[in-house]
Each structure stands twice: as C-alpha cells, then as structure tokens.
Amino acid sequence: MTRRAAGMPWVLYGLPVATGAFAAMAMIASSPAPLAGRDRPPIEFLPVLLVGIAAYAGVGALVAARRPENPVG
C-alpha cells in the first residue's frame, strides 16, 4: 500500500469530526432562539455527541488504516 493510500482513512476521519464541530457551533449559536414549541436537545449533550462522533469515526479510520482489506473500515 502506498503512503498516500495509508493516510486516506485519516483524511476521511476529519469529515465527520469537522461536521460534528460545525453542528456544535450551530447549536451553540442558535441556543437563544425559540423553536416554536419544539424541544431542543440540551446543551449538555454536546460533549457526548462530539465524543461519540470522534470515537466511531476513529475506530473506522484505525481499522481502515491497519487493515485496508477489511470492509468494516
């Protein structure tokens, strides 16, 4: 496997992490705005969300980087 192909899972790992960070910023920025009777997730949920995104994406990137023939990664 080439060096560039070995780094691809880590580049793809950055996509969900960046998306999660953007979602967290959007949630924080919109927190004072009312949602017209809808419930919003509490702000305390953000660390759980970000850790979950990083963990799931990290395991997939680690499997894909170490075992590229494995379809799980």
Helices and strands as residue ranges (DSSP letters): H 3-29, G 43-45, H 46-66
